[in-house]
């Protein structure tokens, strides 16, 4: 029985994610981004890869409260995917990778870690197994399907809930509110223009060294040391005991990051927030 292996170069969800991340990296580095032209050319509404990407997103974003509804939805998506022209799809993906190779080092480009890599890989395998003309492994097929069912029925925080949370935090005293810093840092490419020079540098290091754990860890250790020293100095001028405790918690969380086996998105977000925390504290505790 045939076992489908995942391929980054054929997974349109991964390809699109890597291209958008490359745009962020190029923009932060003050460079023109060929990735923008690639997306505009190959992900137009009339392309087959654009239609496949919509199906990937449907399985990633749509949520149902029951397994039965999720199962029915997955069947519909699979049926729609079967309508795509396989030959055209293959050619378009080949053209995209060829264009990427013209402007970027292909090995480095595909080394970057994708935050939703696991679900993208599962969707790819499910689609490939359903379009395969050979006999598939039934247990693996069921496993991939169950994983997607679990994802579709997973709990997600609505935009309304996010707005409510931010609203609630905005009612707190400034000393406490600044410790939360909006709570949510949205997509980097939506926010880079408002980031400080230190935050931009951190993101640049993260994006360029995401596959080089050693270099990224060393940079984080240095920055966390600087932030911790600043927090130690500023905390001496904070009179509120609650804020003092919160600052200790922040410092403790930062100290855990260098001990992790790999750098994750949430670690970067924590350091980004810490930069703002230091900035806000300087204004609050004059």
Secondary structure, 3 states (H helix, E strand, C coil): CECCCCCCCCCHHHHHHHHHHHHHHHHHCCCCCHHHHHHHHHCCCCCHHHHHHHHHHHHHHCCCCCHHHHHHHHHHHHHHHHCCCHHHHHHHHHHHHHHHHHHCCHHHHHHCCCCCHHHHHHHHHHHHHHHCCCCECHHHHHHHHHHHHHHHCCCCCCHHHHHHHHHHHHCCCHHHHHHHCCCCCCCHHHHHHHCCHHHHHHHHHHHHCCCCHHHHHHHHHHHHHHHHHHHHHHHCCCCCHHHHHHHHHHHHHHHHHCCCCCCCHHHHHHHHHHHHHHHHHHHHCC
